Amino acid sequence: MGDWLPPLGPLATPAGRADPVQRQKLLRLRGRSVAWVPPALLLGGIAAADWNTSGAFRMISWIVLVPGIAAAICGVWGTAAFACLALLTYFAVDKSWSYQYRTGLPDFILVALGGLLAILACVVRVRGERRMLHMLDVAETTRRTVLRPMPAGWGGLDHAAVYLAADSEARVGGDFYDIQPGPRGTRLLLGDVQGKGLGAVEAAAALLGTFREAAYHEPALDTVADRLEVRMLRHVRYRAALDRDDWERFATGILVGFPQDDRDTVEFVNFGHDPPLVVAPDGVRDLPPGHGLPLGLAALTADRPLVLTVVLAPGETLLLVTDGVTEARDADGVFFPLRERVAGALAADPATADPQRLVELVRDGTLRHCEGRLSDDTTIFAVRRRTGAGATGSGTSQP
């Protein structure tokens, strides 16, 4: 199976990324900052070493390194304090030597200039980190707008989802999903916009906005599908009018309906997406593909997308993923065996069909298979009807 990798959440930070938040966590002990310790130890070490060496080998001028180290890990005031402390220490230690062994004014000026440059460098670093944190806040707000958090049992469904953005800085991409309860049942949508970057995010946001309204108001699932197709076409035309090259933009997706009056069936429309898996304690089966075209490409055929109906027994879970899972490759170029991996886990433990456990299984398996190197945005979404007292129906509320 390969080496084990620790589970990563949807906002996991890849190794090697210069994240000021993570660095500050490493420089805290029991809630208090210890960033002052390295420069303080260096300052004391240089002073002690110079005190115990011969006059032929003076190293007190190395103290210029102290404010430079502070500039990398401390705040501006902390760096300024170490710059002043380094200057005072230099003066005191050098003054303690007899006149012929003193390094004198040239090295004093070197330490002073080094401290000043360290303070300026720290100012630039702190401003850059604040700007990065602001951008991370913007990205997180965007993510929560596109992929809004959903309460437990939302729409009468047990659900779990993991989103892993290939672009760790953006934290959101072209994958999208949502659940919308309504008077005629609960609908869900999962999809993947072609391409990457802000253009894909805009298209995903446009489709989700239309889905949240149409899924609530429209009585028939095929009408919701038509509304999504029209919205995709309108979005492409709008972007093209702005001279954005979006004429080839499209989105694959799965639209699923859980009827209010029939708890044993689900309806779904497939827009050129990989068909969902039905995961039950006793095994795995595929839903029919549906043969629908991706959203934005309906003009290529005169046929409307089919609304298919299948039986979903109590305890069976729908597993929907984007191609970040199905196209994940290992070092030999082998695709991730999703169905086989899920079937094997079910054989070992039928409770794996629980949505949360199922999502964790697929997430960890995908990351192990590709050794954490995701080539595309990855979404894993598992959902099933609630049973017992929690199955109160879809309701009519709309956030």
Secondary structure, DSSP 8 states (H G I E B T S, - for coil): ---------TT---TT---HHHHHHHTEETTEE-TTHHHHHHHHHHHHHHHTS-TTS--GGGGGHHHHHHHHHS-HHHHHHHHHHHHHHHHHHHHHS-GGG---HHHHHHHHHHHHHHHHHHHHHHHHHHHHHHHHHHHHHHHHHHS----TTGGGEEEEEEEE-SSTTT---SEEEEEEEETTEEEEEEEEESS-SHHHHHHHHHHHHHHHHHHHH-SSHHHHHHHHHHHHHHHHHHHHHTT---TT--EEEEEEEEESS-TTEEEEEEEB----EEEETTEEEE-----B--BT-GGG-SS----EEEE--TT-EEEEE-HHHHT-B-TT--B--HHHHHHHHHHH-GGGGSHHHHHHHHHHHHHHHTTT--SS-EEEEEEEE--GGG-----S---
